[in-house]
Amino acid sequence: MSIQSHAKDGILTIQFTDSRILDEAQLEKVTQEVLAQLDKSTEEKVILDFEPVLFMSSSMLGKLVMIHKKCKEFKVKLKLSGISPDIREVFKISRLDKLFDIAKDEATARKAFLKRGLFG
């Protein structure tokens, strides 16, 4: 399995376990695993944690956009965390840093979800 997941405080955290997400078969497998977790979860907040990931193919960006759309359909709030500086640069170049809410690490993403605002 290329992901691990756990739910706590109404937040589902899905962590990628491979340091490289490169070939198409692996990419498809990991995408299906994430979608299956989203499908069976009742949590309304999801963190995709990329902490161990050092390299990923550009095709993964398209899969992330698809996952983002699926989260919108399910009315689930999505945050990405633990993205390496090199991969973060690709997000900036492709302007996907504007689409995704990206946190430094899982703990920061969790804190942001748990923070209550004036109307929250």
C-alpha positions in Angstrom: 0.0 0.0 0.0 1.4 3.4 -0.9 -0.7 5.4 1.6 -1.5 5.3 5.3 -4.5 7.0 6.8 -5.9 7.8 10.2 -8.8 10.0 11.4 -8.7 12.1 14.5 -10.7 15.1 15.7 -12.9 15.0 12.5 -9.8 15.2 10.3 -8.7 12.4 7.9 -5.0 12.4 7.3 -3.7 10.5 4.3 0.0 10.2 4.2 1.9 9.0 1.1 4.5 6.4 2.1 6.7 6.2 -1.0 9.5 8.7 -1.5 9.0 8.6 -5.3 5.7 8.7 -7.2 6.9 8.4 -10.7 5.6 5.6 -12.9 2.1 5.6 -14.3 0.9 2.3 -12.7 2.0 3.5 -9.2 0.4 6.9 -9.9 -2.9 5.3 -10.8 -2.7 3.0 -7.8 -2.1 5.8 -5.3 -4.9 7.9 -6.8 -7.4 5.0 -6.5 -6.3 4.4 -2.9 -6.8 8.1 -2.0 -10.2 8.2 -3.7 -11.2 5.0 -1.9 -10.3 6.6 1.4 -12.3 9.7 0.6 -15.2 7.6 -0.5 -15.5 5.7 2.7 -14.6 8.5 5.1 -17.2 10.6 7.0 -14.7 13.3 7.9 -15.2 16.8 6.3 -11.6 17.8 6.6 -8.7 16.0 4.8 -5.0 16.4 4.9 -2.9 14.9 2.1 0.6 14.6 3.7 3.5 14.4 1.3 6.2 14.4 4.0 8.2 11.3 2.7 7.8 12.3 -1.0 10.9 13.6 -2.6 10.0 13.2 -6.3 6.7 12.9 -8.1 5.8 13.0 -11.8 4.0 16.0 -13.3 1.1 13.6 -14.0 0.5 13.6 -10.2 -0.4 17.2 -10.4 -3.3 16.4 -12.7 -4.4 13.6 -10.3 -4.3 16.1 -7.4 -6.6 18.4 -9.3 -9.0 15.5 -9.8 -8.8 14.7 -6.1 -9.5 18.4 -5.3 -12.6 18.3 -7.5 -13.8 15.1 -5.8 -13.3 16.8 -2.4 -15.4 19.8 -3.6 -18.2 17.3 -4.7 -18.1 15.7 -1.2 -18.0 19.2 0.4 -14.7 18.2 2.0 -12.0 20.8 2.9 -8.6 19.7 1.6 -5.1 20.8 2.7 -1.8 19.5 1.5 1.2 19.3 3.8 4.8 18.3 3.9 5.6 19.2 0.3 9.3 19.4 -0.3 10.8 22.7 -1.6 11.5 21.3 -5.0 7.9 20.0 -5.5 6.6 23.2 -4.0 8.4 25.1 -6.7 6.5 23.1 -9.4 3.3 24.0 -7.6 4.3 27.7 -7.9 5.3 27.5 -11.5 2.0 25.8 -12.5 0.1 28.2 -10.2 -1.4 25.2 -8.3 -0.3 26.9 -5.1 -3.3 29.2 -5.7 -5.7 26.3 -6.0 -4.5 24.2 -3.0 -4.2 25.2 0.6 -0.7 24.1 1.4 0.7 23.9 5.0 4.3 23.4 6.1 3.6 20.1 7.8 0.8 17.9 9.0 0.7 19.5 12.5 0.3 23.0 11.0 -2.5 21.8 8.7 -4.2 20.2 11.6 -3.9 23.4 13.8 -5.4 25.5 10.9 -8.4 23.1 10.7 -8.9 23.1 14.4 -8.7 26.9 14.8 -12.0 28.4 15.5 -12.7 31.8 14.0 -15.1 34.5 15.1 -17.9 32.7 13.2 -16.6 29.2 13.4 
